[in-house]
Amino acid sequence: MQWTVGKVKITKIVELETTGSTRFILPLASNEEIRKLPWLIPHFATEEGRLKMSIHSLVVETPSRRIVVDTGLGNDKQGRTVPTWNNRKEPFLEKMTAAGFAPDSIDTVLCTHLHVDHVGWNTRLAGGRWVPTFVNARYVFGGTEYVYWRDHRDEADKVAVFDDSVKPVVEAGKADLVASDARLCDEITVIPTPGHSPGHMSVLVESDGETGLLTGDVAHHPCQMAHLDWSSTADSDSIRSAATRRELFSRFADTPTLVIGGHFDAGHIKRDGDAFKFIA
């Protein structure tokens, strides 16, 4: 699936799609509550109120850069708390190549944050070692985000993710730690959106008078636009994440903005009283 923002082209490369079984991440999004939001159906939920979500990467092509935003789960990883996320053997890189994006053609990898399902393909297993997947790319991590996960990894799963998908990139000298409001190129700026994680960043795309927003995990699903207080169980600060959603969606609700989530397809935010709708 592809979208354009001025001269920028954005392509979604899907690693994993799900329908339902998402209450573990959004416990308040019951089938009954989702059916009260008919504008979600059919693009973002089923008639029964089951959420549609995906884990994917976004390839952002500007006149000067070819950027991968977030890198999913990856293959051969271990120590993940979700059993099916361990020891995966999926043809994700082949899928990227078939879409016209061979790994060695990527010059930038940008991680909105450093959670397990956004960093996995940063590295691949080669000769028993984790090595950077995108050999010609600089990897852009938020400085605040990196320092937090470097210094706060008490849980075994967090240690595993950092050690196999982040640390090898840094040790290879391929990481750039940036401020959460850094400009990557003329069309691409990151903006601070903390709450889901301490240094979470979203990606602002501006080209030829058009605007796009790659939210990362500010919201896991468009239902959170109608219910700003529906924080994810994975949020490090649920109060801050709700406030960030309100601030971010308010900023872009009154101007035409293509919005693409870290786990949902594109649409446009519209104000709906104190909440928002997401129109596919």
N, C-alpha and C positions, 0 to 999 in steps of 0.2 A: 504494500500500500504506500502511496506517495502523495505528498502535498507540496505546494510551493508558497513561499513568502518572498515576493519580489524576485530577485535573482537567486534566491536560496532554495534548494530542493531538499526535502526531508523524506527519507525512506525508512519504513519500519521493517525490521528483520525479526521475525517471531522465533523465539526459542521454545516457548511453552504456552498453551492456551488452556483455560479452565472455564467451566460453567458450574456454578454452585460450589459447595464445600469451602466457602470463604468466611464462615462465621468465626473461625479462629483468628482472623485478621481484623474483621469489622463486626464485632459481636452484636451491635445494635441494629445492624442491617438485616433484620428478619425478612422472610418472604412477604409477610403481611405488610410491613412498613414499606418495602420496595414497591409493592403493588399500588400504594398510595401516590406514587410518583410516575404516572403513565408516560411522561416524556422520556423516561429511561428505556422504554420498550419500543422497538426490538433491538436497538443498537447496543445498549449497555446492560440489558437484563432480559430474561425470558418472561413470557406471559405469567409464569408461576411465581415470578419474583426472585429468581435465582440470578446472581450477579455474573456478568461476563467479564473476565479479566485475562491478562496475558503477562508474560515476562518477555521483554523484547529489548532490542537495541535500536537506536535511531541513528541513521547515517545522515549527517548534515553536510551538504555540499555548498560551499560558497565560491565566489570567483577565485579565491586564493587558497582555500583549505578544504580538506576532506576529513570530517570529524565524526568519530563514533561517540555517541552519548550513551553511557552505561553499557555494561557488557554481560548482564545476565548471570547465569549459574555456572557455566563452564562444565567441562568434562573431567572425569577422574578425581573429582574432589571428594574428600572424606571429612568426617567430623561434623556434618550438617545435622541440625535437629529434625529436619523433615526427611524421613528415610529416602524418599524418591529423588532427593537432591544429591544423594551420594552416588559416586561411581557411575555417573551418567556417560553414555556413549552416543552422543547425538551429532548429526552432520551439520552443525550450525555454521562452521566456517565454510563448508561446501555450499551451503545455502547463501551465505554472503557473497561468495565468489560467483555463483550463478546469477545473482542479482546485479553483478557488475562491480563488486567491491571486494576484490582480493585483499587479504590481510596486509600484504606488503604495499598496497596502494593507499593505506590510511596514514595520514601524517599527524593526527591528534586523537587521543582518547581522553574524553572528559567524563569523570564520574561525579554525578550530582551528590553522591554520598557513598560511604564505604560499607554498606550492608551487603550481605551475602548474595542477594539476587541482583546486584548492580556491578559487581566486580569480577565475577567468575571467569569470564573470558579474557581478563587482563593477562592471564598466564595460561600456559599449556604445559603438559608433562612431556619432557624430552630427555631420554637417557636417565630417567630417575630423578630429574631436577625440574623445578618450576622455572620456566623462562618466559619473558614477555612474548605474547602472541603477535603483537603488531610491531614488527621489528624496526620499521622506519618511523614510528610514531613517538612523539612526546606525550607522556601521560600527565594530565592535569588533575590534581587533587586539591580540594580546599585545604588551606593550611590549618585552620581550626579543626576541621574534620580529621585530618591525618594525625595531628598531635593528640587529639582525644583518644582515638582508637589505638594509637601507639602506647599510650599511658594507662588506658582503662580497658584491660582485656582479661578480667577475672574469670569469665565463663569460658569453658573449653571450646565451645563453638566459635566464639569471637576470636580466640587465639588461632584456631585453625584457619579462619577466613583471612585474617591479617597475614599470617605466615605463608599461605600458599598463593594469595591473590594480590597482595599489596606490597609486602616487604620485598619480594623478589624484583619488583619493578624499581623500587628505590635503590636496591643494591646494584642493579644493572645501570644505574645512573640515568634512567629515563624519566624520572618523575620531576614535575614542576609543581611546587606548592604555591598556591596563589591566594590572594585576598578574595573574600566572598563577593566583591563587586568588581572583579577584574574584567578587562576587555581583551578578548582573544584575537579579534580581527575587526574590521570595519562593521561587520554585520552581527557579530556575536558578543554578547556581554553576559556575565553571570551576575545573579542578584541573590543576596542573602535571604534564605527562607528557613530559619531554624525551627526546631520543634520535633520533627520526625527524628532527626539526629542533631547533635549540637552544631555542626557546621554545614548543614544541608544547604545546597545552592540550587536555584532554578536557572534556566537558560533563556535569555531574551534574544529574539531574532528580529532584526529591523533591516528592511531593504526596500528601496523604491517606494517609500511611504506606507508599506505594509508591515504588520507586526505579528509575530508568533511567540508563543510561550511554551517551553518544554518544562513541565512542572516538577518532574521527578516524582517524589513521594509526598509532596505537600498534601495531595489527596490520592488515596489508592483507587478511588472510584468516584464517578460524578455524583453519586448519591450524597457525598459529603459536602457538596455545594448547597444542597437544600438543607442539610443538617450539619452545620459547621462544627457542632460539638461532638460529632461522631468521630472520635479519634481512634486511631489504629492501636491495636495491642502492641505493635512494634515501635510506637512513638516513644522517644526518650523523655519527652515533656509534653503530656497531652494538653495542658493548658496553653502552652506556647504554640503548639501545633494548630490549635483551634484559632488562636489570635492571628497566626500567620495566614491561615486560609482566608479569614475575613479581610485582612489587609491586602493580600495579593489579589483576591477575586474582586474586591472593590476597586482596585487600581485599574483593572482591565475590563470591567463589566460594561463600561459605557462607550468603549471604542471597539471597532471590529478587530478582534484578535483571534487568530487560530491557536487553539490550546490543545496540546497533546500531552497526555499523562504518562507517567512511568509504567502504568499497567492498564491503560485504556486508550481507545482511539481518539481521533481529533473531533473537536466541536468548537462552539462559541459560547462564552459565558453571557448570560442575560440576567439582569436584576429581576427578582421576584419578591418584592417586599424586603424583609430583612434577610432573605436567603437568595439563592440564585438558581437558575435553570441552566442546563447544559444542552445545547441544541446541536445535534449531529448534522 
